[in-house]
Amino acid sequence: MTGSKIFGEPLPDWTPPPMPQAAVLKGRYAQLEPLNADAHASGLHQANAASDEIWNYLPYGPFSSLPAYHRWMRGVEGQNDPFFYAIRDLETGALGGVASFLRITPQSGSIEVGHINFSPALQRTRAATEAMFLMMQWAFEAGYRRYEWKCDALNLASRRAAQRLGLSYEGVFRQATVYKGRNRDTAWFAAIDKEWPALKSAFSTWLSPDNFDTRGRQIERLADLTALVRVADDPEL
C-alpha cells in the first residue's frame, strides 16, 4: 500500500539476558566446568596428545608441551568473552575437550558457541553431544534469542555437527578472516528461541538411555530428530 511502512516484529517485553556465569553445567553424561589452567591443563593436554589434527581449524595449537598449553590456558581462563568451559565425560571421569561462548551480545540477545575442540576420546560420544546441548540450553533459558555457530567453510565435520545439532544453514561469508596464514571463508549456522522447545525435545529424546541399545548404539539419529526444526540445510552436505 502506498505510504505504508514495514517494521520488524515489536518486542515490548524484551530484556537483555545476562552474561554467562562461572557455574558448572551438569548433565547425565557431561559436565562443563569454567576453564581453569591449574585444574584442567594437564588432563586436557594428555587427552589432546593423541592427535594434532584436532587443531587444524583453530587459530592456535597444537601445543608441543604441557607448559605451553598451560600458558595458553592461563591467557584465556576467566575472560568474559570468550567464556571457556572444560568438558568432562561423566562416564569415564576424564577431561576431553573445551568449548566457549563468544561474540556475546546481550543487548541484541545473540551468543555464539565456538573454540570447540574435542579430543579423539570425546568425539562421537553422548558426552560430546550433551555438552553442546547444555550450552544451548543455558543460552536460550537465560533469554538469548539467537544461538550461532560459525566455522571454516572447508571444515565439513563442523558443518555436519552444526546441522546435526539442529542449527540452520545461513550461508558463507567469503574471505571472512585470515588465520595461521590461510584464508578462511566462514560458514554460518544458527538457531533462534522460537525453535528451542522443539530442539530441546529432540535432544531429550536422543539423550534418553532408552535411545541406546545394550551395546550403546543409538536407535534414533539426532539429525533425524532435528530435521523438522531446521529451516535450511547445508547444500554442501
C-alpha positions in Angstrom: 0.0 0.0 0.0 1.3 3.4 -0.9 2.6 5.3 2.1 2.7 2.2 4.4 5.8 1.3 6.4 7.1 -2.1 7.3 9.0 -2.5 10.5 10.4 -5.5 12.4 8.4 -7.5 15.0 7.9 -5.4 18.1 9.5 -6.8 21.3 7.7 -4.8 24.0 8.9 -7.2 26.8 12.5 -7.6 25.7 15.0 -7.7 28.4 18.7 -8.3 27.6 19.9 -11.6 29.1 22.9 -11.9 31.5 26.4 -12.8 30.5 27.5 -16.4 31.1 28.1 -17.1 34.7 31.1 -19.0 36.3 29.0 -22.0 37.2 29.2 -25.7 36.4 26.7 -27.1 33.8 26.0 -30.7 34.5 24.0 -33.3 32.6 23.7 -37.1 32.7 26.8 -37.7 30.6 28.8 -34.5 30.5 29.9 -31.7 32.9 31.1 -28.3 31.8 33.4 -26.6 34.2 34.6 -23.0 33.9 38.1 -23.3 32.4 41.0 -23.2 34.9 44.5 -23.9 33.9 45.7 -25.4 37.1 42.7 -27.8 37.3 42.3 -28.7 33.6 45.5 -28.1 31.5 47.2 -31.4 32.4 44.2 -33.6 31.7 43.3 -31.9 28.5 46.8 -31.8 27.2 47.1 -35.6 27.8 43.7 -36.1 26.0 44.7 -34.0 23.1 48.1 -35.7 22.6 46.5 -38.4 20.5 46.0 -36.1 17.5 47.4 -32.9 16.2 44.6 -32.8 13.6 42.1 -31.5 16.1 43.8 -28.1 15.9 43.6 -27.7 12.1 40.8 -25.3 12.1 41.6 -23.3 15.3 43.8 -20.2 15.3 46.1 -21.7 17.9 47.7 -25.0 18.7 48.9 -27.7 18.6 50.9 -27.3 21.8 54.2 -29.2 21.9 54.4 -29.3 25.7 52.2 -29.0 28.8 53.8 -25.7 29.9 53.0 -24.2 26.5 49.4 -25.4 26.8 49.2 -24.2 30.4 50.4 -20.7 29.3 47.7 -20.5 26.6 45.0 -21.6 29.0 46.2 -19.0 31.6 45.6 -16.4 28.9 42.0 -17.3 28.2 40.7 -18.5 31.6 38.4 -16.2 33.4 37.6 -14.0 30.4 34.0 -12.8 29.9 34.2 -13.2 26.1 35.2 -15.8 25.0 34.0 -17.6 28.1 35.6 -21.1 28.1 34.5 -24.4 29.6 36.4 -27.6 30.1 34.3 -30.7 29.2 34.4 -33.8 31.4 32.9 -37.1 30.3 31.0 -38.3 33.4 31.0 -41.9 32.3 34.8 -42.0 32.4 35.6 -39.1 34.6 38.1 -37.9 32.1 38.5 -34.4 30.7 38.0 -34.5 26.9 37.6 -31.0 25.4 36.8 -27.4 25.6 34.2 -25.1 24.2 33.3 -21.4 24.7 30.6 -18.8 24.4 31.8 -15.9 22.4 30.6 -12.8 20.5 28.2 -12.4 23.4 25.8 -9.5 22.7 23.2 -9.3 25.4 21.7 -6.1 24.0 20.6 -8.0 20.9 20.2 -11.4 22.5 22.9 -13.1 20.4 25.5 -15.5 21.5 27.9 -17.9 19.7 29.4 -21.2 20.5 32.9 -21.8 19.4 36.5 -22.7 20.1 35.2 -26.2 20.1 38.0 -28.7 20.5 37.1 -32.4 21.3 39.9 -34.9 21.9 39.6 -38.2 19.9 38.3 -39.9 23.0 35.4 -37.4 23.4 34.4 -37.3 19.8 31.2 -39.2 18.8 30.2 -39.8 22.5 27.0 -39.0 24.3 29.0 -36.6 26.5 30.1 -34.6 23.4 26.5 -34.2 22.2 25.2 -33.4 25.7 27.9 -30.8 26.2 26.6 -28.9 23.2 23.0 -29.3 24.4 23.9 -28.0 27.8 25.4 -24.8 26.3 22.5 -24.3 24.0 20.1 -24.9 26.9 21.8 -22.3 29.1 21.8 -19.7 26.4 18.1 -20.0 25.5 16.9 -20.4 29.0 18.9 -17.4 30.1 16.9 -15.4 27.5 19.1 -15.3 24.4 17.2 -15.0 21.1 19.9 -16.3 18.7 22.5 -19.0 19.1 25.2 -19.0 16.4 27.8 -21.5 15.1 30.5 -20.4 12.7 33.3 -22.5 11.2 35.8 -22.6 8.3 33.8 -23.4 5.3 36.3 -26.2 4.5 35.6 -27.9 7.8 32.9 -30.3 6.7 32.9 -32.1 10.0 32.0 -28.9 11.8 29.3 -28.1 9.3 27.8 -31.6 9.7 27.9 -31.2 13.5 26.1 -27.8 13.4 23.3 -29.3 11.2 23.0 -32.4 13.3 22.5 -30.3 16.4 19.6 -28.5 14.7 21.2 -25.2 13.7 20.1 -23.9 10.3 22.4 -23.0 7.5 22.6 -19.3 6.8 25.3 -19.0 4.1 29.1 -18.5 3.6 30.9 -15.2 4.3 33.7 -15.2 1.7 37.2 -14.2 2.8 35.9 -13.5 6.3 39.3 -13.7 8.1 42.9 -14.9 8.0 44.4 -17.4 10.4 47.6 -19.4 10.5 48.5 -17.6 7.3 45.5 -19.0 5.5 42.3 -17.6 4.1 39.0 -18.5 5.8 35.6 -18.5 4.2 33.2 -18.8 7.1 30.0 -20.9 7.1 27.2 -19.6 9.3 24.6 -21.6 11.2 22.1 -20.5 13.9 19.0 -21.5 15.9 16.6 -19.0 17.4 14.5 -19.0 20.5 11.3 -20.0 18.8 12.9 -23.2 17.7 14.3 -24.1 21.1 11.3 -26.0 22.5 11.4 -28.4 19.6 15.2 -28.7 19.7 15.1 -29.4 23.4 12.6 -32.2 22.8 14.8 -33.7 20.1 17.9 -33.6 22.4 15.9 -35.1 25.3 14.7 -38.0 23.1 18.2 -38.7 21.7 20.0 -38.4 25.1 17.5 -40.7 26.8 19.0 -44.0 27.9 16.1 -45.7 26.1 17.5 -44.4 22.8 20.5 -46.7 23.1 20.7 -50.5 22.9 22.7 -52.7 25.2 25.9 -52.1 23.1 25.5 -48.3 23.3 24.3 -47.9 19.7 21.8 -45.2 19.0 18.3 -46.1 17.9 17.1 -42.7 16.6 19.6 -40.4 15.0 19.8 -36.8 16.3 20.0 -35.4 12.8 16.6 -37.1 12.0 15.1 -35.7 15.2 16.2 -32.1 14.4 15.5 -32.2 10.7 12.0 -30.8 11.0 13.3 -27.9 13.1 16.0 -26.7 10.7 14.7 -24.1 8.3 17.6 -24.5 5.9 20.1 -27.4 5.3 23.7 -27.0 4.2 23.8 -27.6 0.5 27.4 -28.9 0.7 26.4 -31.9 2.9 
